[in-house]
């Protein structure tokens, strides 16, 4: 089931892969009820991939509630609902470059939330209606800052 194609360029396995889950023996298989949301997420990432013009890498996608707790995710993390992914675009540039490109093209991408996290990756989510919320987190002490802050 994990090799299921969700969109032209994204497989379910890319959204469920987790070193923590493997190491801890956590089943990170999403319930079937979340498949429409995961497909919507993959379609949103296709728009990002098209914008970037090269592959993007999912560093964290779907997280089961147990995995989300283990990695210290938010209690209401959109990852648990198949609505969010953390991504990088190695051929494009830095995480800030990627976040700026997505924000500049927010109407084309249609994201719900865009978060530059610790200057290393971009968290992006897709739900309807999209809030187009843009945030930065550089440290847990500072918390979330509005906009993209370097």
Buried (B, 14 or more C-beta within 10 A) or exposed (E): EEEEEBBEBBBBBBBBBBEEBEEEEBEBEBEEEBBEBBBBBBBBBBBBBEBBEEEBEBBBBBBBEEBBBBBEBEEEBBBBBBBBBBBBBEEBEBBBEBBBBBBEBEEEBBBBBBBBBEBEBBBBBBBEEBEBEBBBBBEEEEEEBEEBBE
